[in-house]
Amino acid sequence: MGNAVVGMSGGIDSSVTAYLLGKREYDVVGISLFMWDSSDQQKHAACCSVRSIEDASQTARRFGFEHCVIDVRDQFLRLVIEPFVRGYIAGSTPNPCILCNRHIKFPSLIRAARQRGIQHIATGHYARVGKQPQTHPIHSGNKNIGGKQLFILKRGADRKKDQSYVLFVLGQDELKRLVLPLGEQKKDDVRKLAGELRLPAAGRSESQEICFIADRNYSHFIEKHIKLASKGPILDMNGNMLGTHRGVHRYTVGQRKRIGVFSKNPLYVIKIDAVKNTLYVGPSEEARKRHFTVSSVNWIIPPTSDHFRASVKVRSTMKDEPAMITVHKKSSRETENQATVQVKFDTPQWAPAPGQSAVFYNDDTILGGGTITDPE
């Protein structure tokens, strides 16, 4: 079948991915990325922990393929952790998994493949790559698209596990190389196979945590990395003083618990003004937004019109909802990826937050996505 560099976190999904490729007669090279060095990692099964890398190495020995570790700690700190910290300080909610896929994981796998003269890269994501004829016009300046066929990204067959949302940042160079053996698989079947194979990760529970935050305590992690101004006013949407917050980095839009304001009716974080160090709260209907702007857009399938309908997902766990998409360009010389996008949902949606990613779908196929700004 060929050869493939497999990104191996040491978990069940990447380990089974490497096994399945070997069964398909791929020559496999396992690559583990050493991203973050912390004693906290010994306490949980993070994808970048020392324990996970050891599990990946043991799996490689078990199935007889090469395994290498690449130290990307400096890049991970600069391109993932520091933007994550800055985002929360600025009152936004960045997704570190998407930052990692864009700046660390896939660039590292492609470099490793090129250095070894290997054609394919593979990961354990539950998503699918396909091809479709190139039928629509390509705007000049978009260098990511070839002239004959377009590589596309689709949801995984297991809708409950689908991870296409975090892969919207990929371009044609990644997609044309990418093999996703779990795209047609069910998670339960993958876990069962891992048990039958007695993989090192088979008995490990699946981590839902950010890999560099072991205890889910974002604020504590951020406070360890930067000196922060803390207290500030909590206002209602009319500007009335309700209380005092403990630092805007401790809150996210849509949050209900641990706000620190007593009210007969539930209050939610509606807006975070980091410049004024002010938190705005209100009832749930205030947290539902219909409009927002999207910047830093990556199009997998470039639009042929400045106005079109799509379904839009604003967090990985939500269902995508129907909306009108409007592409705004400052000049005719701008490409689609330099433009901003306006999203208008058919009905208001729960708490789209600045810094989160909005991903556009046409049925099962990802059109593109970007970063949310200015929800209204």
Secondary structure, 3 states (H helix, E strand, C coil): CEEEEEECCCCHHHHHHHHHHHHCCEEEEEEEEECCCCHHHHHCCCCCCHHHHHHHHHHHHHHCCEEEEEECHHHHHHHHHHHHHHHHHCCCCCCHHHHHHHHHHHHHHHHHHHHCCCCEEECCCCEEEEEEECCCCCCCCCCCCCCCEEEEEEECCCCCCCCHHHHCCCCHHHHCCEECCCCCCCHHHHHHHHHHHCCCCCCCCCCCCCCCCCCCCHHHHHHHHCCCCCCEEEEECCCCEEEEECCHHHCCCCCCCCCCCCCCCCCEEEEEECCCCEEEEECHHHHEEEEEEEEEEEECCCCCCCEEEEEEECCCCCCCEEEEEEEECCCCCCCHHHCEEEEEEEEEEECCCCCCEEEEEECCEEEEEEEEECCC
